[in-house]
Amino acid sequence: MLHILVLFSFLLASSAHAGVVDFCVADLSAPQGPAGYSCKPPTEVTADDFVYSGLSVPGNYSSLFNAAINVAFVDRFPGLNGLGLSMARADVNPGGVVPMHHHPGASETILIAKGTITAGLISSDNTVYLKTLNEGDIMVFPQGLLHFQVNTGKTKALFWVIFSSSNPGLQILSNALFSNNLPSEYIEKTTFLDDDEVKRLKALLGGSG
């Protein structure tokens, strides 16, 4: 019996070792599945697949949020495929915000490079964890929990973001409610907002209905 267990353990170890690959650079010409992109043939992989320079500049500026977000997800940086991480850059003007949102596929870690950011997260039992962060501070936001960042300083803030997935996903709470065609009557019933406020927010965020 013992020798069978030893053989079984050896086969498991061998098959695990045989399945190990150095990397799986995304083949962006193929469709993305639940497990990510398929691998580009190793003979087609180059050093450029492991380098991304897009975060050297701010992303597209949002006048509504008074901030700019630039991301390095797998669809832009194929070398991330299968590694379980991605990055972003946030440039936030004084008074600007990264509004209440969550990432269904990843936890988030931020590092404050410049300025002052007040950040918060809300747990599933509705406990609020709020902290003002300064240069060099790090804060983590567990996967799936609502969280936000606000520049409460007097100068532009810059912070770097790391996600625990190459494709973390994003849902902004205000956009989920007011940027689509969900009928206003149901928003009013489920949020307890009055009709005028729902219409104002839909007009602001491009919703209808």
trRosetta pair geometry for C-beta under 8 A, 3 or more apart (Angstrom, degrees):
i j d omega theta_ij theta_ji phi_ij phi_ji
1 4 5.7 -56 -158 31 35 113
1 5 6.7 33 149 -16 67 104
2 5 5.7 -56 -154 36 35 111
2 6 6.3 35 150 -19 68 105
3 6 5.4 -50 -145 37 37 114
3 7 6.2 39 154 -20 67 104
4 7 5.7 -53 -147 37 31 111
4 8 6.2 33 153 -20 64 107
5 8 5.6 -53 -145 37 30 113
5 9 6.3 32 155 -20 64 105
6 9 5.8 -55 -150 36 29 111
6 10 6.4 31 151 -20 64 106
7 10 5.6 -55 -150 35 32 113
7 11 6.4 32 153 -19 66 104
8 11 5.8 -54 -148 35 31 110
8 12 6.5 32 153 -19 64 104
9 12 5.7 -53 -150 35 32 112
9 13 6.3 30 154 -17 65 107
10 13 5.8 -56 -147 38 31 110
10 14 6.1 31 155 -20 66 108
11 14 5.7 -54 -144 37 30 111
11 15 6.2 26 159 -16 66 107
12 15 6.1 -59 -146 38 27 105
12 16 6.2 27 156 -19 64 108
13 16 5.8 -55 -147 36 29 111
13 17 6.3 27 155 -18 64 106
14 17 5.8 -56 -149 37 30 109
14 18 6.2 30 153 -21 65 107
15 18 5.5 -51 -144 35 34 113
15 19 6.4 31 156 -20 64 107
16 19 5.9 -62 -153 36 30 109
16 20 7.1 42 149 -38 62 97
17 20 5.8 -43 -159 8 38 116
21 24 6.3 81 92 -60 133 87
21 39 7.6 -26 120 -108 162 162
23 45 7.5 119 87 -139 124 160
23 79 7.2 -25 -173 -154 137 74
23 82 7.1 147 -166 72 54 127
23 83 7.8 -9 -135 -65 86 102
24 36 7.7 93 111 108 129 137
24 37 7.9 168 140 84 102 81
24 39 4.1 -89 -152 -95 83 107
24 81 5.3 -100 103 112 85 105
24 82 4.1 67 52 -2 117 154
25 39 6.5 79 52 -155 53 72
25 40 4.6 -42 91 34 99 115
25 45 5.0 138 18 -112 151 112
25 49 4.6 4 -140 170 140 143
25 50 7.8 -82 -97 -60 116 74
25 78 5.1 57 -176 133 81 104
25 79 5.5 -24 -115 -99 91 52
25 81 6.0 108 -154 40 21 121
26 36 7.0 -109 -102 165 103 101
26 37 3.7 66 -145 67 94 147
26 38 7.8 94 -150 65 55 38
26 39 7.6 -78 -103 -113 24 37
26 40 6.7 39 96 -24 22 100
26 74 5.4 113 -42 174 154 105
26 75 7.8 -95 122 -92 162 37
26 78 3.8 -129 50 -149 94 87
26 79 7.8 -93 10 -32 86 18
26 80 7.5 -6 -17 61 119 67
26 81 3.6 151 -54 -52 89 142
27 30 4.5 41 104 11 109 113
27 37 5.7 -175 47 161 60 113
27 38 5.0 -27 37 83 120 83
27 39 6.3 56 -21 118 104 15
27 40 4.4 150 -77 -74 81 67
27 78 7.8 90 -52 -154 18 133
28 37 6.6 -33 -82 -133 46 155
28 75 6.7 108 -125 -145 114 59
28 78 5.8 -98 -39 -89 107 123
30 37 6.2 123 75 -161 101 88
30 38 4.9 -27 91 36 158 112
32 36 6.6 -59 -154 -172 89 30
32 37 5.2 -50 -107 -76 77 74
32 75 7.7 -56 -58 -82 144 99
32 167 7.7 116 -173 -78 145 167
33 36 6.8 -7 64 56 73 27
33 37 7.6 136 22 -97 74 26
33 38 7.6 59 8 -45 114 80
36 74 6.8 -79 -148 160 102 173
36 81 5.4 135 169 -157 131 89
36 82 6.0 -176 88 -62 168 67
36 166 6.6 47 -118 66 123 130
36 167 7.0 168 -108 6 80 127
37 74 6.6 -169 -1 149 118 130
37 78 7.4 -61 64 -141 156 90
37 81 5.2 -68 50 -125 104 138
39 42 8.0 -1 152 -52 118 69
39 81 7.4 172 -100 113 63 138
39 82 7.8 2 -85 -25 96 144
40 44 5.2 -109 165 82 106 113
40 45 5.7 131 98 -71 119 83
40 49 7.3 -131 47 -119 151 152
40 78 7.1 49 -19 157 131 139
41 44 4.8 76 69 8 88 106
41 45 7.6 -145 97 -23 46 83
42 45 5.4 -42 -151 10 43 119
45 49 5.3 -74 -155 23 79 154
46 49 5.7 124 60 -10 60 95
47 50 6.1 -66 -167 39 48 104
47 51 6.5 25 146 -8 77 117
48 51 5.7 -72 -141 47 40 103
49 78 5.4 -60 -152 79 91 105
49 79 4.7 130 143 -66 74 95
50 79 4.2 131 -100 -120 48 158
51 79 7.5 72 -3 -1 33 151
52 55 7.0 61 119 0 100 94
52 72 5.2 126 115 -140 152 124
52 76 6.7 84 -140 127 135 94
52 77 4.1 -42 -63 -107 148 113
52 79 7.5 -148 -32 34 102 113
53 56 5.4 -13 175 -9 78 122
54 57 7.5 -75 -178 41 47 85
54 70 6.4 -160 142 169 95 119
54 72 6.0 156 64 -88 114 92
54 76 6.2 -36 5 161 162 135
54 77 7.6 -124 22 -61 123 103
55 70 5.7 159 -114 109 63 121
55 72 5.7 -54 -43 -40 115 120
55 87 6.6 -36 -66 115 155 119
55 88 7.6 180 -110 -158 119 24
55 89 4.6 142 -153 -28 96 128
57 70 7.0 132 91 -77 61 166
58 61 7.1 38 130 -66 128 84
58 68 4.1 56 169 103 113 143
58 70 6.0 180 -178 -25 33 123
58 89 6.8 -132 -117 116 49 120
58 91 4.2 -44 -116 10 120 146
59 68 4.6 174 65 167 72 88
59 69 4.8 -31 48 89 149 33
59 70 3.1 -177 -58 -65 95 71
59 71 7.1 36 -87 -9 142 63
59 89 6.8 158 -24 75 96 93
59 91 7.5 178 28 22 73 102
60 68 6.2 -175 84 -141 24 93
60 69 7.9 -23 52 54 67 61
60 70 7.9 125 4 -82 56 77
61 67 7.5 -177 -145 104 64 21
61 68 4.5 -47 -90 -77 59 107
62 65 4.2 34 96 34 125 100
62 66 7.2 -59 92 -11 76 20
62 67 5.9 -7 51 62 99 64
62 68 6.9 164 7 -87 72 50
62 69 7.9 5 -5 7 117 90
63 66 6.9 25 -162 -76 33 56
64 204 7.4 122 -129 169 124 97
64 205 7.9 99 -151 -97 160 70
65 96 6.0 63 145 -166 65 89
65 97 5.4 -109 -158 69 82 73
65 98 6.9 54 -175 -96 133 35
65 99 6.2 -108 -112 -26 112 98
66 92 7.1 66 111 -162 80 67
66 93 4.7 -94 164 55 98 111
66 95 6.0 -5 96 96 163 84
66 96 3.2 -135 101 -100 96 93
66 97 6.9 66 51 14 94 63
66 151 7.9 -109 109 34 112 124
67 90 6.5 -6 -180 -171 119 89
67 91 6.5 164 -161 89 67 54
67 92 4.3 -10 -113 -109 109 72
67 93 6.6 -142 -79 14 57 75
67 96 4.2 141 -55 164 90 129
67 97 6.5 -122 -16 64 135 30
67 98 6.1 -110 115 -66 168 68
67 151 7.6 164 -87 -14 109 120
68 90 7.5 159 84 -154 52 45
68 91 4.6 -1 56 58 99 103
68 92 7.9 -154 29 -70 58 44
69 88 6.1 -4 -172 178 93 123
69 89 7.2 157 -156 82 46 54
69 90 5.4 -9 -105 -104 77 75
69 91 7.9 -160 -71 27 35 66
69 98 7.0 93 -72 -112 124 109
70 88 6.5 161 86 -161 47 71
70 89 4.6 -4 58 55 99 101
70 91 8.0 33 -1 -1 101 99
71 76 7.1 135 104 21 79 143
71 86 7.2 23 -178 153 94 119
71 87 7.5 161 -159 97 55 49
71 88 4.4 -25 -107 -105 67 97
71 89 7.9 -152 -73 23 31 65
72 76 5.9 -115 -139 85 50 120
72 77 4.7 33 -178 -18 91 142
72 80 7.3 141 140 -43 90 145
72 86 5.9 -171 96 -172 70 82
72 87 4.5 8 53 64 114 89
72 88 6.6 -163 19 -78 70 46
73 76 5.8 82 57 21 63 97
73 77 6.8 155 83 29 21 94
73 80 7.3 -125 -178 69 33 155
73 86 4.9 24 -110 -158 55 150
73 166 6.6 108 -166 165 66 60
73 167 5.7 78 -170 -104 114 61
73 168 7.5 -119 -112 15 111 79
74 77 6.3 -81 -117 69 28 69
74 78 6.4 62 -174 -115 71 38
74 80 4.7 -127 -93 79 76 109
74 81 5.1 95 -147 -76 125 71
74 86 6.6 -89 -36 -89 70 124
74 166 4.0 56 -53 155 116 112
74 167 5.3 -55 19 -56 116 94
75 167 7.5 74 -21 -101 92 107
77 80 4.9 61 104 -11 101 114
77 86 7.3 148 57 -132 126 89
78 81 5.8 -13 -175 -17 60 114
79 83 7.7 19 139 -15 66 139
80 83 5.3 -104 -164 39 52 118
80 85 6.5 -119 -150 80 103 65
80 86 5.5 60 -170 -91 156 79
80 166 4.1 152 135 -129 107 111
81 166 5.8 140 -100 159 33 171
82 166 7.1 6 6 -13 25 148
83 166 6.1 96 51 -64 78 115
84 164 6.0 -16 166 176 90 63
84 165 6.0 -43 -153 -104 53 41
84 166 6.7 -60 -74 -27 12 84
85 162 6.3 -19 -161 -173 106 95
85 163 6.4 148 -156 81 51 60
85 164 6.3 -33 -96 -129 66 30
85 165 7.1 64 -86 23 20 8
85 166 6.5 28 62 -72 30 65
86 106 7.6 -74 36 -103 102 170
86 162 7.6 157 82 -156 38 52
86 163 4.7 -9 59 55 85 111
86 165 6.5 -25 6 94 106 50
86 166 5.0 114 -52 -138 106 38
86 167 7.0 96 -29 -56 149 30
86 168 6.3 -134 49 -19 124 101
87 160 6.9 -21 -165 -176 106 93
87 161 6.3 141 -164 84 55 65
87 162 5.6 -22 -103 -102 76 61
87 163 7.2 -155 -73 15 27 81
88 160 7.5 156 82 -163 50 50
88 161 4.0 -9 58 59 94 120
88 163 7.4 53 -7 -22 103 107
89 158 7.3 -17 -172 -164 91 92
89 159 8.0 165 -156 87 49 40
89 160 6.1 -24 -105 -109 65 65
89 161 7.2 -148 -66 19 21 89
90 98 6.0 -35 -144 -63 143 134
90 110 7.7 -25 26 -134 132 121
90 149 7.0 66 139 78 161 150
90 157 7.8 -5 114 110 94 93
90 158 7.1 157 85 -153 58 45
90 159 5.2 -9 60 60 106 82
90 160 7.8 -169 22 -82 79 19
90 161 6.3 68 -15 -26 107 116
91 156 6.5 -1 -173 178 87 114
91 157 7.5 162 -156 86 41 53
91 158 5.5 -9 -104 -102 69 79
92 96 4.2 -164 -170 88 79 120
92 97 7.2 90 -147 -56 123 9
92 98 6.8 -82 -87 -32 131 87
92 115 7.5 -161 69 100 92 157
92 117 7.0 85 58 -101 145 104
92 149 6.9 -130 -56 119 164 110
92 150 7.9 -177 169 -163 147 24
92 151 4.2 178 125 -43 112 122
92 156 7.0 157 80 -162 44 66
92 157 4.7 -15 63 63 97 100
92 158 7.7 177 22 -78 72 33
92 159 7.7 -3 8 13 114 96
93 96 4.3 97 54 -26 69 128
93 151 6.4 -173 96 55 27 159
93 156 5.6 -36 -110 -108 52 83
94 151 5.4 -125 -117 122 30 121
94 153 6.3 -104 -109 89 89 60
94 154 5.8 13 -108 -148 138 26
94 155 6.7 63 -61 -4 107 5
94 156 7.0 -83 -30 -74 72 44
95 150 7.9 -26 -159 -174 27 91
95 151 6.3 -32 18 78 20 97
96 150 7.5 175 93 -151 41 55
96 151 4.9 32 52 21 79 121
96 157 8.0 -154 60 38 109 102
97 148 6.6 -11 -171 -178 103 110
97 149 6.9 157 -159 88 56 55
97 150 5.0 -16 -106 -104 84 75
97 151 7.4 -128 -70 12 42 75
98 101 7.2 -75 153 17 87 122
98 148 6.1 175 90 -159 73 60
98 149 4.3 28 39 48 111 96
98 150 7.8 -131 31 -63 64 42
99 148 6.0 -37 -178 -125 24 112
99 172 5.6 60 83 -157 112 110
99 173 7.0 -129 138 41 104 87
99 174 5.7 -48 156 11 149 122
100 146 5.5 8 -172 -174 97 108
100 147 7.3 164 -140 81 58 17
100 148 4.7 -45 -81 -63 54 119
100 172 7.2 108 84 -162 55 65
100 173 4.3 -23 103 21 106 130
100 174 6.9 107 53 -23 95 88
101 146 7.1 153 77 -143 15 66
101 147 7.0 -42 65 63 62 62
101 148 7.0 112 15 -87 71 70
101 170 6.1 -1 175 -167 132 85
101 171 6.2 168 -157 87 82 45
101 172 4.5 -40 -95 -102 107 57
101 173 6.2 -142 -86 -13 45 77
102 144 5.8 29 175 -168 128 29
102 145 6.1 -171 -122 87 114 21
102 146 5.1 -66 -59 -86 108 48
102 147 6.9 103 -94 16 66 77
102 170 7.9 162 85 -146 36 45
102 171 5.9 -11 58 59 78 92
102 173 7.8 67 -4 -56 88 91
103 106 4.8 -43 134 58 131 82
103 107 7.6 176 76 -87 123 10
103 108 6.0 118 15 -45 141 112
103 141 7.9 99 22 106 109 116
103 143 6.6 -82 89 -138 90 63
103 144 7.2 -85 78 -62 53 33
103 163 6.5 -128 176 -132 165 122
103 165 7.8 180 156 38 123 123
103 168 4.2 -15 -169 157 129 111
103 169 5.5 132 -161 76 66 74
103 170 6.0 -23 -100 -90 75 57
103 171 8.0 166 -90 19 29 72
104 143 7.6 47 -178 179 22 90
104 144 5.9 49 -125 -100 47 78
104 168 7.8 143 54 164 51 62
104 169 4.6 -38 45 93 90 145
104 171 6.8 49 -29 -2 103 115
105 143 7.3 -78 129 -149 13 114
105 165 4.7 -91 134 66 100 173
105 167 6.3 -9 101 102 157 68
105 168 4.8 -173 76 -155 93 38
105 169 4.3 105 7 10 107 111
106 143 5.8 -146 128 -109 14 98
106 163 4.1 41 143 -178 152 102
106 164 4.6 168 -155 55 88 70
106 165 3.7 -126 -78 16 113 107
106 168 3.3 -67 22 -122 132 101
106 169 7.2 156 9 34 92 79
107 140 6.5 8 167 -175 115 100
107 141 6.5 170 -166 86 70 57
107 142 5.3 -39 -117 -139 106 35
107 143 4.4 -69 -61 -48 69 78
107 163 7.2 158 79 -153 43 58
107 164 4.6 33 45 6 85 128
108 140 7.0 157 87 -158 51 53
108 141 4.3 -4 60 55 100 107
108 147 7.2 -152 56 63 132 148
108 161 6.1 -25 -163 -163 101 104
108 162 7.4 147 -157 78 51 47
108 163 5.6 -23 -100 -99 69 73
108 164 7.8 -115 -63 -1 33 84
108 168 7.3 77 -74 -161 91 159
109 138 6.4 1 -177 -173 99 102
109 139 7.3 172 -151 87 56 39
109 140 5.0 -21 -100 -102 79 77
109 141 7.6 -167 -73 20 35 72
109 161 7.1 147 78 -156 49 53
109 162 4.7 -13 60 59 101 95
109 163 7.9 -171 22 -76 71 29
110 117 7.6 -78 132 93 143 157
110 119 6.9 175 51 -90 145 165
110 133 7.7 107 101 101 114 172
110 138 6.9 170 85 -149 49 55
110 139 5.5 -6 53 56 95 84
110 141 7.7 38 -9 -8 100 108
110 149 7.1 116 -82 -82 175 143
110 159 4.9 29 -178 155 108 131
110 160 6.9 153 -155 79 60 44
110 161 5.3 -23 -99 -98 77 72
110 162 8.0 -178 -80 21 32 67
111 136 7.7 -23 -171 -149 86 22
111 137 7.6 172 -147 88 49 40
111 138 5.2 -15 -98 -99 72 84
111 159 6.2 168 80 -162 42 83
111 160 4.8 -11 57 58 98 96
111 161 8.0 -164 20 -72 71 30
111 162 7.8 39 -9 -5 104 102
112 115 7.0 -122 -170 70 106 67
112 116 7.7 29 -161 -114 145 27
112 117 5.7 -158 -103 19 118 116
112 133 4.9 172 -36 136 142 112
112 134 6.2 175 102 131 153 17
112 135 5.4 -125 118 -106 103 30
112 136 6.5 -34 73 26 91 27
112 137 5.0 22 23 52 121 82
112 138 7.7 -141 7 -71 76 39
112 157 7.1 -49 -148 -167 96 107
112 158 7.9 115 -165 85 55 52
112 159 4.8 -41 -104 -101 49 106
113 135 6.7 2 160 -135 17 83
113 158 4.5 -47 69 100 111 99
113 159 5.9 171 9 -104 81 39
113 160 6.0 73 -36 -16 117 95
114 135 6.2 13 -108 -97 27 107
114 155 7.4 -85 155 113 102 115
114 156 7.0 21 113 102 124 75
114 157 5.9 -178 96 -144 74 43
114 158 4.3 43 37 32 104 96
114 159 7.9 -137 41 -58 59 57
115 135 7.2 110 35 -64 30 87
115 151 6.3 -23 156 -139 138 103
115 153 4.9 -170 -170 51 84 150
115 155 5.3 -142 -104 87 95 88
115 156 6.0 -109 -68 110 141 35
115 157 2.9 -130 88 -98 146 73
115 158 6.5 117 14 13 113 56
115 159 8.0 -97 61 -43 103 87
116 132 6.4 3 -177 -178 103 99
116 133 7.0 160 -157 81 55 52
116 134 5.6 -18 -106 -100 79 71
116 151 7.0 103 81 -159 65 63
116 152 5.7 -76 117 71 108 75
116 153 3.2 126 40 -57 105 116
116 155 8.0 93 12 48 86 81
116 157 6.4 -107 47 -90 34 124
117 132 7.4 167 91 -155 39 54
117 133 4.8 -15 67 60 87 103
117 149 5.2 -13 -173 -167 120 105
117 150 6.9 140 -160 70 66 39
117 151 6.1 -43 -102 -96 67 53
117 152 7.2 111 -144 18 20 83
117 153 7.6 -45 -49 -8 40 107
117 157 5.3 134 -61 178 92 158
117 159 6.0 -23 -26 -36 156 141
118 130 6.9 12 178 -175 97 93
118 131 7.2 -176 -149 96 61 34
118 132 4.7 -30 -97 -99 82 73
118 133 7.2 166 -92 14 28 74
118 149 7.4 150 80 -157 43 53
118 150 4.9 -21 63 64 93 96
118 152 4.4 39 -10 -8 115 133
119 130 7.5 178 94 -146 39 53
119 131 6.1 -17 62 64 80 79
119 133 6.0 7 10 -4 110 123
119 139 5.4 161 80 78 144 162
119 141 7.9 -103 164 -65 123 115
119 147 6.9 20 180 178 94 104
119 148 6.8 -173 -145 93 61 49
119 149 4.6 -16 -100 -104 92 76
119 150 7.5 177 -78 21 45 65
120 128 5.9 -3 -173 -172 123 94
120 129 6.2 161 -153 84 69 51
120 130 4.1 -13 -99 -100 111 75
120 131 7.3 150 -84 17 62 60
120 147 6.4 -170 98 -147 47 69
120 148 5.9 0 55 53 84 85
121 128 7.7 162 84 -152 38 52
121 129 5.1 -8 57 57 83 103
121 141 5.0 173 -86 -128 136 89
121 142 7.4 113 171 27 155 78
121 145 5.2 51 -176 125 112 126
121 146 6.8 150 -155 90 62 52
121 147 3.9 -22 -99 -96 81 102
122 126 6.2 -9 -177 -137 106 42
122 127 7.1 160 -155 76 57 40
122 128 5.5 -23 -101 -99 78 67
122 129 7.7 -173 -80 19 31 74
122 145 6.4 -175 70 179 54 97
122 146 4.7 -7 46 70 108 105
122 147 7.2 -168 12 -76 68 54
123 126 6.9 -67 72 6 71 13
123 127 4.5 6 35 51 117 92
123 129 7.2 70 -32 -14 96 108
123 145 6.3 -31 -108 -132 39 131
124 145 7.1 -101 -46 -105 73 93
131 139 6.3 173 70 -102 130 136
132 152 6.4 -75 -124 60 109 138
133 137 3.9 -152 -158 87 93 140
133 139 5.9 -101 -76 -25 142 122
133 159 8.0 52 104 -98 136 141
134 137 5.5 91 53 -12 51 121
141 145 6.2 -143 178 71 83 106
141 147 4.3 -62 -138 -24 138 169
142 145 5.1 59 72 2 85 126
143 164 7.1 -76 -69 53 111 125
146 173 6.6 31 -131 -55 119 132
149 159 7.3 -118 -167 42 159 146
151 156 7.5 -35 -146 -145 154 35
151 157 4.6 -168 -114 10 108 126
153 157 6.1 119 38 -61 124 109
163 168 4.1 -86 -173 -55 149 139
164 168 7.5 93 52 -99 54 108
165 168 4.6 137 63 -83 110 65
165 169 7.9 -2 88 5 145 81
171 175 7.7 -148 -173 72 59 105
171 176 5.6 40 178 -64 102 127
172 175 4.2 59 79 19 107 114
172 176 6.5 -180 83 -19 51 86
173 176 5.7 -56 -149 31 29 114
173 177 6.7 15 159 -9 63 108
174 177 6.1 -65 -153 41 31 104
174 178 5.8 -31 172 30 70 115
174 179 7.6 78 123 -26 67 102
174 201 7.2 -122 -165 -170 98 120
174 205 6.3 -161 142 -89 99 153
175 178 6.8 -82 -121 58 23 73
175 179 4.1 -7 -158 1 71 138
175 180 8.0 80 163 -25 66 87
175 205 6.0 -161 -105 -173 60 132
176 179 7.3 8 -39 33 14 100
176 180 7.6 -10 -163 -1 32 120
177 182 7.2 -82 -160 55 43 143
177 187 5.9 107 -173 -131 95 117
177 191 6.9 62 -148 -61 141 146
177 201 7.5 -5 107 129 107 137
178 187 7.4 85 -81 -136 71 156
178 198 7.4 -160 -108 -159 102 64
178 201 4.3 -84 -126 134 154 103
178 202 5.0 -135 -163 -84 88 54
178 204 7.3 11 141 64 139 90
178 205 4.3 86 111 54 106 140
178 207 4.6 -127 170 -13 52 143
179 205 4.5 -89 -77 145 80 109
179 206 5.4 27 -141 69 77 92
179 207 5.1 -124 -115 -66 11 90
180 207 5.6 -7 40 -125 26 97
180 208 7.8 -71 146 38 30 71
180 209 7.8 -6 118 18 60 132
181 207 6.9 178 -74 -168 35 79
181 208 4.9 -13 -107 72 80 92
181 209 4.3 112 -169 -31 63 129
182 186 6.1 -99 168 71 96 119
182 187 6.0 105 114 -53 114 102
182 207 7.4 -38 38 -162 78 129
182 209 6.1 174 79 85 26 149
183 186 5.1 82 74 7 89 101
183 187 7.4 -161 99 -5 46 87
183 209 4.7 -108 -97 166 44 115
184 187 5.5 -57 -150 38 41 112
184 188 6.0 42 154 -22 73 105
184 195 6.5 70 149 -137 130 77
184 198 4.8 127 -152 126 100 138
184 199 6.6 8 -120 -67 148 73
184 202 7.0 -72 -89 -34 105 148
184 209 6.0 173 -25 120 74 73
185 188 5.7 -53 -148 36 31 113
185 189 6.4 29 154 -18 64 107
186 189 5.6 -50 -143 37 35 111
186 190 6.1 15 162 -5 67 113
187 190 6.3 -71 -142 48 25 96
187 191 5.6 -11 173 12 67 121
187 193 6.8 -30 137 52 92 115
187 198 5.1 135 98 -134 127 130
188 191 6.7 -69 -123 51 17 88
188 192 7.5 59 -180 -111 52 9
188 193 5.8 -104 -118 73 60 70
188 194 6.8 35 -135 -142 110 18
188 195 6.0 -10 -90 -77 144 62
188 198 5.6 -80 -68 -34 87 150
191 198 7.7 137 62 -88 131 106
193 197 4.6 -113 -180 86 108 124
193 198 5.2 131 107 -57 121 88
193 201 7.9 -13 161 7 161 138
194 197 5.2 89 59 12 74 103
194 198 7.2 -143 98 -5 35 92
195 198 5.8 -58 -146 38 32 110
195 199 6.3 28 158 -16 67 108
196 199 5.9 -59 -149 39 29 109
196 200 6.3 32 153 -23 65 106
197 200 5.5 -50 -146 33 33 114
197 201 6.4 27 157 -14 65 106
198 201 6.0 -58 -147 40 29 106
198 202 6.3 30 154 -19 65 108
199 202 5.6 -53 -143 38 32 112
199 203 6.3 34 156 -20 65 104
200 203 5.9 -56 -152 35 28 110
200 204 6.4 27 151 -20 64 109
201 204 5.4 -52 -144 36 35 114
201 205 6.0 3 165 6 69 113
201 207 7.5 15 115 27 74 128
202 205 6.4 -72 -135 53 25 89
202 206 7.7 -95 178 72 56 19
202 207 3.6 -89 -143 70 85 106
202 208 6.7 142 177 -67 124 18
202 209 7.5 -141 -139 55 149 68
203 207 7.9 -63 -37 50 26 75
